[in-house]
Amino acid sequence: MLGEAATTEITRTTDARVFPQSKVAAKAGGTVAGNARRDLEKKSGRQIVSRENYLDAPESAKRLPRGKTR
């Protein structure tokens, strides 16, 4: 979520309108999120991303089709 927020803010700030500009903003947003994750892992002494918290099935496979209720 941090990467998405950072990318959105960078896109708005730099007024990216075409694909190459958006690609640069996305790369910068990913860098911000990656740096934050590595910094948190260093300070906490634990891995944030691990086999234990990895989702096997994609979210789309878990969701009900539109119009269906439980």
DODOVEX-111022 format. One record per atom (N, C-alpha, C, O, CB): residue number from 1; residue in three letters; x, y, z. Coordinates in nm, 3 decimals, decimal comma. Glycine has a CB too. Layout:
% residues N
<rec pos="NUM" code="ala" east="X" north="Y" up="Z"/>
...
% end
This chain:
% residues 70
<rec pos="1" code="met" east="0,082" north="-0,118" up="0,000"/>
<rec pos="1" code="met" east="0,000" north="0,000" up="0,000"/>
<rec pos="1" code="met" east="0,087" north="0,126" up="0,000"/>
<rec pos="1" code="met" east="0,051" north="0,227" up="-0,060"/>
<rec pos="1" code="met" east="-0,093" north="-0,001" up="0,120"/>
<rec pos="2" code="leu" east="0,200" north="0,118" up="0,067"/>
<rec pos="2" code="leu" east="0,290" north="0,233" up="0,069"/>
<rec pos="2" code="leu" east="0,342" north="0,262" up="-0,071"/>
<rec pos="2" code="leu" east="0,353" north="0,378" up="-0,110"/>
<rec pos="2" code="leu" east="0,406" north="0,208" up="0,165"/>
<rec pos="3" code="gly" east="0,376" north="0,158" up="-0,145"/>
<rec pos="3" code="gly" east="0,425" north="0,176" up="-0,281"/>
<rec pos="3" code="gly" east="0,322" north="0,242" up="-0,370"/>
<rec pos="3" code="gly" east="0,355" north="0,328" up="-0,452"/>
<rec pos="3" code="gly" east="0,465" north="0,043" up="-0,340"/>
<rec pos="4" code="glu" east="0,196" north="0,202" up="-0,355"/>
<rec pos="4" code="glu" east="0,089" north="0,261" up="-0,434"/>
<rec pos="4" code="glu" east="0,069" north="0,408" up="-0,398"/>
<rec pos="4" code="glu" east="0,054" north="0,493" up="-0,486"/>
<rec pos="4" code="glu" east="-0,042" north="0,184" up="-0,414"/>
<rec pos="5" code="ala" east="0,070" north="0,438" up="-0,268"/>
<rec pos="5" code="ala" east="0,053" north="0,577" up="-0,224"/>
<rec pos="5" code="ala" east="0,169" north="0,663" up="-0,269"/>
<rec pos="5" code="ala" east="0,150" north="0,777" up="-0,313"/>
<rec pos="5" code="ala" east="0,040" north="0,582" up="-0,071"/>
<rec pos="6" code="ala" east="0,290" north="0,610" up="-0,259"/>
<rec pos="6" code="ala" east="0,408" north="0,686" up="-0,302"/>
<rec pos="6" code="ala" east="0,404" north="0,710" up="-0,452"/>
<rec pos="6" code="ala" east="0,433" north="0,821" up="-0,497"/>
<rec pos="6" code="ala" east="0,536" north="0,611" up="-0,264"/>
<rec pos="7" code="thr" east="0,367" north="0,609" up="-0,529"/>
<rec pos="7" code="thr" east="0,360" north="0,623" up="-0,674"/>
<rec pos="7" code="thr" east="0,255" north="0,725" up="-0,713"/>
<rec pos="7" code="thr" east="0,279" north="0,808" up="-0,800"/>
<rec pos="7" code="thr" east="0,328" north="0,488" up="-0,739"/>
<rec pos="8" code="thr" east="0,138" north="0,721" up="-0,648"/>
<rec pos="8" code="thr" east="0,033" north="0,818" up="-0,677"/>
<rec pos="8" code="thr" east="0,080" north="0,959" up="-0,648"/>
<rec pos="8" code="thr" east="0,059" north="1,049" up="-0,730"/>
<rec pos="8" code="thr" east="-0,093" north="0,786" up="-0,595"/>
<rec pos="9" code="glu" east="0,142" north="0,980" up="-0,535"/>
<rec pos="9" code="glu" east="0,189" north="1,113" up="-0,498"/>
<rec pos="9" code="glu" east="0,298" north="1,162" up="-0,594"/>
<rec pos="9" code="glu" east="0,298" north="1,278" up="-0,634"/>
<rec pos="9" code="glu" east="0,243" north="1,113" up="-0,353"/>
<rec pos="10" code="ile" east="0,392" north="1,075" up="-0,630"/>
<rec pos="10" code="ile" east="0,498" north="1,113" up="-0,723"/>
<rec pos="10" code="ile" east="0,439" north="1,146" up="-0,860"/>
<rec pos="10" code="ile" east="0,482" north="1,241" up="-0,925"/>
<rec pos="10" code="ile" east="0,603" north="0,999" up="-0,735"/>
<rec pos="11" code="thr" east="0,340" north="1,068" up="-0,904"/>
<rec pos="11" code="thr" east="0,275" north="1,093" up="-1,032"/>
<rec pos="11" code="thr" east="0,206" north="1,229" up="-1,032"/>
<rec pos="11" code="thr" east="0,217" north="1,304" up="-1,129"/>
<rec pos="11" code="thr" east="0,173" north="0,984" up="-1,063"/>
<rec pos="12" code="arg" east="0,138" north="1,260" up="-0,924"/>
<rec pos="12" code="arg" east="0,070" north="1,390" up="-0,914"/>
<rec pos="12" code="arg" east="0,169" north="1,505" up="-0,907"/>
<rec pos="12" code="arg" east="0,150" north="1,609" up="-0,970"/>
<rec pos="12" code="arg" east="-0,022" north="1,394" up="-0,791"/>
<rec pos="13" code="thr" east="0,274" north="1,487" up="-0,830"/>
<rec pos="13" code="thr" east="0,373" north="1,592" up="-0,811"/>
<rec pos="13" code="thr" east="0,447" north="1,624" up="-0,941"/>
<rec pos="13" code="thr" east="0,471" north="1,741" up="-0,974"/>
<rec pos="13" code="thr" east="0,472" north="1,552" up="-0,703"/>
<rec pos="14" code="thr" east="0,484" north="1,519" up="-1,014"/>
<rec pos="14" code="thr" east="0,560" north="1,539" up="-1,138"/>
<rec pos="14" code="thr" east="0,469" north="1,560" up="-1,259"/>
<rec pos="14" code="thr" east="0,518" north="1,585" up="-1,369"/>
<rec pos="14" code="thr" east="0,651" north="1,420" up="-1,163"/>
<rec pos="15" code="asp" east="0,337" north="1,551" up="-1,238"/>
<rec pos="15" code="asp" east="0,238" north="1,569" up="-1,345"/>
<rec pos="15" code="asp" east="0,264" north="1,474" up="-1,461"/>
<rec pos="15" code="asp" east="0,264" north="1,514" up="-1,578"/>
<rec pos="15" code="asp" east="0,240" north="1,715" up="-1,394"/>
<rec pos="16" code="ala" east="0,287" north="1,347" up="-1,428"/>
<rec pos="16" code="ala" east="0,313" north="1,245" up="-1,529"/>
<rec pos="16" code="ala" east="0,186" north="1,220" up="-1,609"/>
<rec pos="16" code="ala" east="0,080" north="1,192" up="-1,553"/>
<rec pos="16" code="ala" east="0,363" north="1,113" up="-1,465"/>
<rec pos="17" code="arg" east="0,197" north="1,230" up="-1,742"/>
<rec pos="17" code="arg" east="0,079" north="1,213" up="-1,827"/>
<rec pos="17" code="arg" east="0,095" north="1,104" up="-1,932"/>
<rec pos="17" code="arg" east="-0,006" north="1,050" up="-1,979"/>
<rec pos="17" code="arg" east="0,049" north="1,342" up="-1,895"/>
<rec pos="18" code="val" east="0,215" north="1,070" up="-1,968"/>
<rec pos="18" code="val" east="0,236" north="0,967" up="-2,069"/>
<rec pos="18" code="val" east="0,307" north="0,848" up="-2,005"/>
<rec pos="18" code="val" east="0,361" north="0,858" up="-1,895"/>
<rec pos="18" code="val" east="0,319" north="1,023" up="-2,190"/>
<rec pos="19" code="phe" east="0,305" north="0,735" up="-2,076"/>
<rec pos="19" code="phe" east="0,358" north="0,611" up="-2,018"/>
<rec pos="19" code="phe" east="0,501" north="0,621" up="-1,968"/>
<rec pos="19" code="phe" east="0,527" north="0,577" up="-1,856"/>
<rec pos="19" code="phe" east="0,350" north="0,503" up="-2,120"/>
<rec pos="20" code="pro" east="0,596" north="0,676" up="-2,044"/>
<rec pos="20" code="pro" east="0,733" north="0,681" up="-1,992"/>
<rec pos="20" code="pro" east="0,745" north="0,758" up="-1,859"/>
<rec pos="20" code="pro" east="0,822" north="0,719" up="-1,772"/>
<rec pos="20" code="pro" east="0,825" north="0,745" up="-2,095"/>
<rec pos="21" code="gln" east="0,669" north="0,865" up="-1,845"/>
<rec pos="21" code="gln" east="0,670" north="0,941" up="-1,720"/>
<rec pos="21" code="gln" east="0,608" north="0,860" up="-1,608"/>
<rec pos="21" code="gln" east="0,657" north="0,862" up="-1,494"/>
<rec pos="21" code="gln" east="0,596" north="1,075" up="-1,736"/>
<rec pos="22" code="ser" east="0,500" north="0,789" up="-1,638"/>
<rec pos="22" code="ser" east="0,433" north="0,706" up="-1,537"/>
<rec pos="22" code="ser" east="0,523" north="0,590" up="-1,495"/>
<rec pos="22" code="ser" east="0,523" north="0,551" up="-1,378"/>
<rec pos="22" code="ser" east="0,299" north="0,652" up="-1,591"/>
<rec pos="23" code="lys" east="0,599" north="0,537" up="-1,589"/>
<rec pos="23" code="lys" east="0,691" north="0,427" up="-1,559"/>
<rec pos="23" code="lys" east="0,799" north="0,473" up="-1,461"/>
<rec pos="23" code="lys" east="0,835" north="0,400" up="-1,369"/>
<rec pos="23" code="lys" east="0,755" north="0,373" up="-1,689"/>
<rec pos="24" code="val" east="0,850" north="0,593" up="-1,482"/>
<rec pos="24" code="val" east="0,952" north="0,650" up="-1,392"/>
<rec pos="24" code="val" east="0,891" north="0,670" up="-1,253"/>
<rec pos="24" code="val" east="0,956" north="0,639" up="-1,152"/>
<rec pos="24" code="val" east="1,007" north="0,784" up="-1,447"/>
<rec pos="25" code="ala" east="0,767" north="0,721" up="-1,246"/>
<rec pos="25" code="ala" east="0,700" north="0,743" up="-1,118"/>
<rec pos="25" code="ala" east="0,676" north="0,610" up="-1,046"/>
<rec pos="25" code="ala" east="0,693" north="0,601" up="-0,924"/>
<rec pos="25" code="ala" east="0,566" north="0,817" up="-1,139"/>
<rec pos="26" code="ala" east="0,637" north="0,507" up="-1,120"/>
<rec pos="26" code="ala" east="0,612" north="0,375" up="-1,060"/>
<rec pos="26" code="ala" east="0,741" north="0,317" up="-1,005"/>
<rec pos="26" code="ala" east="0,741" north="0,259" up="-0,896"/>
<rec pos="26" code="ala" east="0,551" north="0,279" up="-1,164"/>
<rec pos="27" code="lys" east="0,850" north="0,332" up="-1,077"/>
<rec pos="27" code="lys" east="0,980" north="0,281" up="-1,031"/>
<rec pos="27" code="lys" east="1,021" north="0,354" up="-0,903"/>
<rec pos="27" code="lys" east="1,070" north="0,291" up="-0,809"/>
<rec pos="27" code="lys" east="1,088" north="0,298" up="-1,141"/>
<rec pos="28" code="ala" east="1,001" north="0,486" up="-0,899"/>
<rec pos="28" code="ala" east="1,037" north="0,564" up="-0,780"/>
<rec pos="28" code="ala" east="0,950" north="0,526" up="-0,660"/>
<rec pos="28" code="ala" east="0,999" north="0,516" up="-0,548"/>
<rec pos="28" code="ala" east="1,024" north="0,714" up="-0,809"/>
<rec pos="29" code="gly" east="0,819" north="0,503" up="-0,684"/>
<rec pos="29" code="gly" east="0,730" north="0,460" up="-0,576"/>
<rec pos="29" code="gly" east="0,768" north="0,325" up="-0,521"/>
<rec pos="29" code="gly" east="0,763" north="0,304" up="-0,400"/>
<rec pos="29" code="gly" east="0,587" north="0,457" up="-0,625"/>
<rec pos="30" code="gly" east="0,807" north="0,233" up="-0,609"/>
<rec pos="30" code="gly" east="0,853" north="0,102" up="-0,565"/>
<rec pos="30" code="gly" east="0,982" north="0,110" up="-0,485"/>
<rec pos="30" code="gly" east="1,002" north="0,035" up="-0,390"/>
<rec pos="30" code="gly" east="0,872" north="0,011" up="-0,684"/>
<rec pos="31" code="thr" east="1,068" north="0,203" up="-0,524"/>
<rec pos="31" code="thr" east="1,193" north="0,223" up="-0,451"/>
<rec pos="31" code="thr" east="1,165" north="0,274" up="-0,309"/>
<rec pos="31" code="thr" east="1,227" north="0,230" up="-0,213"/>
<rec pos="31" code="thr" east="1,285" north="0,322" up="-0,526"/>
<rec pos="32" code="val" east="1,071" north="0,368" up="-0,298"/>
<rec pos="32" code="val" east="1,033" north="0,420" up="-0,166"/>
<rec pos="32" code="val" east="0,983" north="0,307" up="-0,077"/>
<rec pos="32" code="val" east="1,025" north="0,295" up="0,038"/>
<rec pos="32" code="val" east="0,926" north="0,530" up="-0,179"/>
<rec pos="33" code="ala" east="0,894" north="0,224" up="-0,130"/>
<rec pos="33" code="ala" east="0,837" north="0,114" up="-0,052"/>
<rec pos="33" code="ala" east="0,943" north="0,010" up="-0,018"/>
<rec pos="33" code="ala" east="0,946" north="-0,042" up="0,094"/>
<rec pos="33" code="ala" east="0,722" north="0,047" up="-0,128"/>
<rec pos="34" code="gly" east="1,030" north="-0,022" up="-0,112"/>
<rec pos="34" code="gly" east="1,135" north="-0,119" up="-0,087"/>
<rec pos="34" code="gly" east="1,232" north="-0,073" up="0,020"/>
<rec pos="34" code="gly" east="1,273" north="-0,150" up="0,106"/>
<rec pos="34" code="gly" east="1,211" north="-0,148" up="-0,215"/>
<rec pos="35" code="asn" east="1,268" north="0,054" up="0,014"/>
<rec pos="35" code="asn" east="1,358" north="0,110" up="0,115"/>
<rec pos="35" code="asn" east="1,293" north="0,107" up="0,253"/>
<rec pos="35" code="asn" east="1,359" north="0,076" up="0,353"/>
<rec pos="35" code="asn" east="1,398" north="0,254" up="0,078"/>
<rec pos="36" code="ala" east="1,163" north="0,140" up="0,259"/>
<rec pos="36" code="ala" east="1,091" north="0,139" up="0,386"/>
<rec pos="36" code="ala" east="1,086" north="-0,003" up="0,443"/>
<rec pos="36" code="ala" east="1,105" north="-0,022" up="0,563"/>
<rec pos="36" code="ala" east="0,949" north="0,194" up="0,369"/>
<rec pos="37" code="arg" east="1,060" north="-0,103" up="0,357"/>
<rec pos="37" code="arg" east="1,056" north="-0,242" up="0,403"/>
<rec pos="37" code="arg" east="1,191" north="-0,286" up="0,457"/>
<rec pos="37" code="arg" east="1,199" north="-0,345" up="0,564"/>
<rec pos="37" code="arg" east="1,012" north="-0,335" up="0,288"/>
<rec pos="38" code="arg" east="1,297" north="-0,258" up="0,382"/>
<rec pos="38" code="arg" east="1,431" north="-0,298" up="0,428"/>
<rec pos="38" code="arg" east="1,469" north="-0,228" up="0,558"/>
<rec pos="38" code="arg" east="1,531" north="-0,288" up="0,645"/>
<rec pos="38" code="arg" east="1,535" north="-0,267" up="0,319"/>
<rec pos="39" code="asp" east="1,433" north="-0,101" up="0,572"/>
<rec pos="39" code="asp" east="1,462" north="-0,027" up="0,694"/>
<rec pos="39" code="asp" east="1,386" north="-0,087" up="0,813"/>
<rec pos="39" code="asp" east="1,441" north="-0,100" up="0,922"/>
<rec pos="39" code="asp" east="1,425" north="0,122" up="0,676"/>
<rec pos="40" code="leu" east="1,259" north="-0,122" up="0,792"/>
<rec pos="40" code="leu" east="1,180" north="-0,183" up="0,898"/>
<rec pos="40" code="leu" east="1,238" north="-0,319" up="0,937"/>
<rec pos="40" code="leu" east="1,246" north="-0,351" up="1,056"/>
<rec pos="40" code="leu" east="1,033" north="-0,198" up="0,853"/>
<rec pos="41" code="glu" east="1,278" north="-0,398" up="0,838"/>
<rec pos="41" code="glu" east="1,337" north="-0,528" up="0,868"/>
<rec pos="41" code="glu" east="1,466" north="-0,512" up="0,948"/>
<rec pos="41" code="glu" east="1,493" north="-0,590" up="1,040"/>
<rec pos="41" code="glu" east="1,365" north="-0,605" up="0,739"/>
<rec pos="42" code="lys" east="1,546" north="-0,412" up="0,914"/>
<rec pos="42" code="lys" east="1,671" north="-0,389" up="0,985"/>
<rec pos="42" code="lys" east="1,644" north="-0,346" up="1,130"/>
<rec pos="42" code="lys" east="1,710" north="-0,394" up="1,222"/>
<rec pos="42" code="lys" east="1,756" north="-0,282" up="0,913"/>
<rec pos="43" code="lys" east="1,548" north="-0,258" up="1,149"/>
<rec pos="43" code="lys" east="1,519" north="-0,207" up="1,284"/>
<rec pos="43" code="lys" east="1,446" north="-0,310" up="1,371"/>
<rec pos="43" code="lys" east="1,469" north="-0,315" up="1,492"/>
<rec pos="43" code="lys" east="1,434" north="-0,080" up="1,275"/>
<rec pos="44" code="ser" east="1,361" north="-0,393" up="1,311"/>
<rec pos="44" code="ser" east="1,286" north="-0,492" up="1,389"/>
<rec pos="44" code="ser" east="1,363" north="-0,623" up="1,406"/>
<rec pos="44" code="ser" east="1,335" north="-0,699" up="1,499"/>
<rec pos="44" code="ser" east="1,153" north="-0,519" up="1,322"/>
<rec pos="45" code="gly" east="1,458" north="-0,649" up="1,317"/>
<rec pos="45" code="gly" east="1,533" north="-0,773" up="1,324"/>
<rec pos="45" code="gly" east="1,457" north="-0,893" up="1,270"/>
<rec pos="45" code="gly" east="1,500" north="-1,006" up="1,289"/>
<rec pos="45" code="gly" east="1,572" north="-0,800" up="1,465"/>
<rec pos="46" code="arg" east="1,344" north="-0,870" up="1,202"/>
<rec pos="46" code="arg" east="1,263" north="-0,979" up="1,145"/>
<rec pos="46" code="arg" east="1,232" north="-0,949" up="0,999"/>
<rec pos="46" code="arg" east="1,230" north="-0,833" up="0,957"/>
<rec pos="46" code="arg" east="1,132" north="-0,998" up="1,225"/>
<rec pos="47" code="gln" east="1,208" north="-1,055" up="0,924"/>
<rec pos="47" code="gln" east="1,166" north="-1,038" up="0,786"/>
<rec pos="47" code="gln" east="1,018" north="-1,001" up="0,782"/>
<rec pos="47" code="gln" east="0,937" north="-1,056" up="0,856"/>
<rec pos="47" code="gln" east="1,192" north="-1,165" up="0,704"/>
<rec pos="48" code="ile" east="0,984" north="-0,907" up="0,694"/>
<rec pos="48" code="ile" east="0,844" north="-0,869" up="0,677"/>
<rec pos="48" code="ile" east="0,775" north="-0,964" up="0,580"/>
<rec pos="48" code="ile" east="0,663" north="-1,007" up="0,604"/>
<rec pos="48" code="ile" east="0,833" north="-0,722" up="0,627"/>
<rec pos="49" code="val" east="0,842" north="-0,996" up="0,472"/>
<rec pos="49" code="val" east="0,790" north="-1,088" up="0,373"/>
<rec pos="49" code="val" east="0,855" north="-1,224" up="0,397"/>
<rec pos="49" code="val" east="0,978" north="-1,236" up="0,393"/>
<rec pos="49" code="val" east="0,815" north="-1,037" up="0,227"/>
<rec pos="50" code="ser" east="0,772" north="-1,326" up="0,421"/>
<rec pos="50" code="ser" east="0,826" north="-1,458" up="0,448"/>
<rec pos="50" code="ser" east="0,733" north="-1,565" up="0,392"/>
<rec pos="50" code="ser" east="0,624" north="-1,534" up="0,343"/>
<rec pos="50" code="ser" east="0,846" north="-1,479" up="0,600"/>
<rec pos="51" code="arg" east="0,776" north="-1,690" up="0,398"/>
<rec pos="51" code="arg" east="0,691" north="-1,800" up="0,351"/>
<rec pos="51" code="arg" east="0,564" north="-1,813" up="0,436"/>
<rec pos="51" code="arg" east="0,461" north="-1,858" up="0,385"/>
<rec pos="51" code="arg" east="0,770" north="-1,933" up="0,354"/>
<rec pos="52" code="glu" east="0,570" north="-1,776" up="0,561"/>
<rec pos="52" code="glu" east="0,455" north="-1,790" up="0,650"/>
<rec pos="52" code="glu" east="0,342" north="-1,694" up="0,615"/>
<rec pos="52" code="glu" east="0,226" north="-1,727" up="0,635"/>
<rec pos="52" code="glu" east="0,497" north="-1,768" up="0,794"/>
<rec pos="53" code="asn" east="0,374" north="-1,575" up="0,562"/>
<rec pos="53" code="asn" east="0,267" north="-1,480" up="0,533"/>
<rec pos="53" code="asn" east="0,244" north="-1,462" up="0,382"/>
<rec pos="53" code="asn" east="0,182" north="-1,365" up="0,339"/>
<rec pos="53" code="asn" east="0,299" north="-1,345" up="0,595"/>
<rec pos="54" code="tyr" east="0,293" north="-1,557" up="0,303"/>
<rec pos="54" code="tyr" east="0,273" north="-1,555" up="0,158"/>
<rec pos="54" code="tyr" east="0,139" north="-1,620" up="0,125"/>
<rec pos="54" code="tyr" east="0,107" north="-1,727" up="0,177"/>
<rec pos="54" code="tyr" east="0,389" north="-1,627" up="0,085"/>
<rec pos="55" code="leu" east="0,061" north="-1,555" up="0,038"/>
<rec pos="55" code="leu" east="-0,069" north="-1,610" up="-0,003"/>
<rec pos="55" code="leu" east="-0,048" north="-1,705" up="-0,121"/>
<rec pos="55" code="leu" east="0,006" north="-1,664" up="-0,224"/>
<rec pos="55" code="leu" east="-0,168" north="-1,496" up="-0,041"/>
<rec pos="56" code="asp" east="-0,092" north="-1,830" up="-0,107"/>
<rec pos="56" code="asp" east="-0,078" north="-1,927" up="-0,215"/>
<rec pos="56" code="asp" east="-0,173" north="-1,897" up="-0,330"/>
<rec pos="56" code="asp" east="-0,131" north="-1,896" up="-0,446"/>
<rec pos="56" code="asp" east="-0,103" north="-2,067" up="-0,164"/>
<rec pos="57" code="ala" east="-0,299" north="-1,872" up="-0,299"/>
<rec pos="57" code="ala" east="-0,398" north="-1,846" up="-0,403"/>
<rec pos="57" code="ala" east="-0,409" north="-1,695" up="-0,426"/>
<rec pos="57" code="ala" east="-0,407" north="-1,618" up="-0,330"/>
<rec pos="57" code="ala" east="-0,536" north="-1,905" up="-0,363"/>
<rec pos="58" code="pro" east="-0,420" north="-1,652" up="-0,552"/>
<rec pos="58" code="pro" east="-0,436" north="-1,509" up="-0,577"/>
<rec pos="58" code="pro" east="-0,570" north="-1,461" up="-0,522"/>
<rec pos="58" code="pro" east="-0,666" north="-1,538" up="-0,513"/>
<rec pos="58" code="pro" east="-0,426" north="-1,480" up="-0,728"/>
<rec pos="59" code="glu" east="-0,576" north="-1,334" up="-0,487"/>
<rec pos="59" code="glu" east="-0,699" north="-1,277" up="-0,430"/>
<rec pos="59" code="glu" east="-0,819" north="-1,298" up="-0,522"/>
<rec pos="59" code="glu" east="-0,930" north="-1,322" up="-0,474"/>
<rec pos="59" code="glu" east="-0,679" north="-1,127" up="-0,402"/>
<rec pos="60" code="ser" east="-0,799" north="-1,289" up="-0,654"/>
<rec pos="60" code="ser" east="-0,910" north="-1,304" up="-0,747"/>
<rec pos="60" code="ser" east="-0,974" north="-1,442" up="-0,737"/>
<rec pos="60" code="ser" east="-1,094" north="-1,456" up="-0,762"/>
<rec pos="60" code="ser" east="-0,863" north="-1,278" up="-0,889"/>
<rec pos="61" code="ala" east="-0,897" north="-1,543" up="-0,703"/>
<rec pos="61" code="ala" east="-0,951" north="-1,679" up="-0,690"/>
<rec pos="61" code="ala" east="-1,031" north="-1,694" up="-0,561"/>
<rec pos="61" code="ala" east="-1,115" north="-1,784" up="-0,552"/>
<rec pos="61" code="ala" east="-0,838" north="-1,782" up="-0,694"/>
<rec pos="62" code="lys" east="-1,008" north="-1,610" up="-0,463"/>
<rec pos="62" code="lys" east="-1,077" north="-1,620" up="-0,335"/>
<rec pos="62" code="lys" east="-1,210" north="-1,545" up="-0,336"/>
<rec pos="62" code="lys" east="-1,299" north="-1,576" up="-0,256"/>
<rec pos="62" code="lys" east="-0,989" north="-1,566" up="-0,225"/>
<rec pos="63" code="arg" east="-1,224" north="-1,450" up="-0,424"/>
<rec pos="63" code="arg" east="-1,344" north="-1,365" up="-0,425"/>
<rec pos="63" code="arg" east="-1,460" north="-1,434" up="-0,493"/>
<rec pos="63" code="arg" east="-1,443" north="-1,515" up="-0,585"/>
<rec pos="63" code="arg" east="-1,315" north="-1,233" up="-0,495"/>
<rec pos="64" code="leu" east="-1,580" north="-1,401" up="-0,447"/>
<rec pos="64" code="leu" east="-1,701" north="-1,453" up="-0,508"/>
<rec pos="64" code="leu" east="-1,730" north="-1,376" up="-0,636"/>
<rec pos="64" code="leu" east="-1,696" north="-1,258" up="-0,645"/>
<rec pos="64" code="leu" east="-1,821" north="-1,445" up="-0,410"/>
<rec pos="65" code="pro" east="-1,792" north="-1,440" up="-0,734"/>
<rec pos="65" code="pro" east="-1,832" north="-1,367" up="-0,855"/>
<rec pos="65" code="pro" east="-1,930" north="-1,256" up="-0,820"/>
<rec pos="65" code="pro" east="-2,001" north="-1,265" up="-0,720"/>
<rec pos="65" code="pro" east="-1,894" north="-1,463" up="-0,959"/>
<rec pos="66" code="arg" east="-1,935" north="-1,152" up="-0,900"/>
<rec pos="66" code="arg" east="-2,026" north="-1,040" up="-0,874"/>
<rec pos="66" code="arg" east="-2,170" north="-1,087" up="-0,865"/>
<rec pos="66" code="arg" east="-2,213" north="-1,174" up="-0,940"/>
<rec pos="66" code="arg" east="-2,013" north="-0,934" up="-0,983"/>
<rec pos="67" code="gly" east="-2,243" north="-1,029" up="-0,774"/>
<rec pos="67" code="gly" east="-2,382" north="-1,063" up="-0,758"/>
<rec pos="67" code="gly" east="-2,408" north="-1,180" up="-0,665"/>
<rec pos="67" code="gly" east="-2,522" north="-1,203" up="-0,625"/>
<rec pos="67" code="gly" east="-2,441" north="-1,091" up="-0,889"/>
<rec pos="68" code="lys" east="-2,306" north="-1,254" up="-0,631"/>
<rec pos="68" code="lys" east="-2,320" north="-1,370" up="-0,541"/>
<rec pos="68" code="lys" east="-2,299" north="-1,324" up="-0,398"/>
<rec pos="68" code="lys" east="-2,216" north="-1,238" up="-0,371"/>
<rec pos="68" code="lys" east="-2,220" north="-1,483" up="-0,577"/>
<rec pos="69" code="thr" east="-2,374" north="-1,382" up="-0,307"/>
<rec pos="69" code="thr" east="-2,357" north="-1,355" up="-0,165"/>
<rec pos="69" code="thr" east="-2,338" north="-1,486" up="-0,092"/>
<rec pos="69" code="thr" east="-2,373" north="-1,593" up="-0,141"/>
<rec pos="69" code="thr" east="-2,477" north="-1,278" up="-0,107"/>
<rec pos="70" code="arg" east="-2,283" north="-1,476" up="0,023"/>
<rec pos="70" code="arg" east="-2,262" north="-1,598" up="0,102"/>
<rec pos="70" code="arg" east="-2,384" north="-1,638" up="0,168"/>
<rec pos="70" code="arg" east="-2,386" north="-1,739" up="0,239"/>
<rec pos="70" code="arg" east="-2,155" north="-1,581" up="0,204"/>
% end
